[in-house]
Amino acid sequence: MINEKYLELIQAEVDGELPEQDRAELSRFMLANPDAHAVRDELKRLCRTLDQVFSSSLDQRRFI
């Protein structure tokens, strides 16, 4: 299980909002915790999917 603090840092990284001062700490954590990589990768996939769905939804509304 990943500590909530690191889940928040991972989410901030995925969102492009991770403060510079937290990058080194997250990097060290990721190196020591392979499961964290899987969580980050899954969050990135989920965000891409949601972006595609949202974009598709907006495109469809333009033609209504």
N, C-alpha and C positions, 0 to 999 in steps of 0.2 A: 504494500500500500504506500502511496506517495503522500507525504505530508502536504496539508492544505496550502502552506506557504509556497511550496514549490509548484503546486498545481497553478496557483495564481501567477507565479513567475512565468511558467510555461505558457499560460493563456496570454499574458502580456506580450511575450515574445511572438506568439502566433499572430496577435493583433497588431504587431509592429509598434507596441507601446512600452516595451521593456526599457526602463531607465538604464543609462550607461553604467551606473554604479552597481547594478544588479547582474550585469552580463557575466562577469567573472564568477560570481557565486553560482549562477545557474549552470555555467559551463562545467565547473567542478562537480556539481551535483549530477549532471548528465553523464559525465565520464564514469562516475562511481555507481550509477544506477541505470543499467540498460533498459529497465522497464519504463523509465522516463522518456527515452527515445520513442518507444512505441506509443506512449500517450501523446507526445508532441506530434508524431506523424499522423495519428488518428485524428487529432484536432485539426491539423492542417487539411486533411482530406475532407473532414466534415465542413470546414469553412469554405473550401472550394466548391463543394456540392451545394451548400446553401447560397453561395454567390451566384452559381449557375441557375438555380431555381428562381432566385430573386430577379436576376437579369431577364430570364425567360418570361417571368410574370409581367415585368414592366414592358417588355416588347409586345406581349399579347394585348396589354391594355391600350397601347398606342393605336391599335387598329380597331378598337371598339368605338 
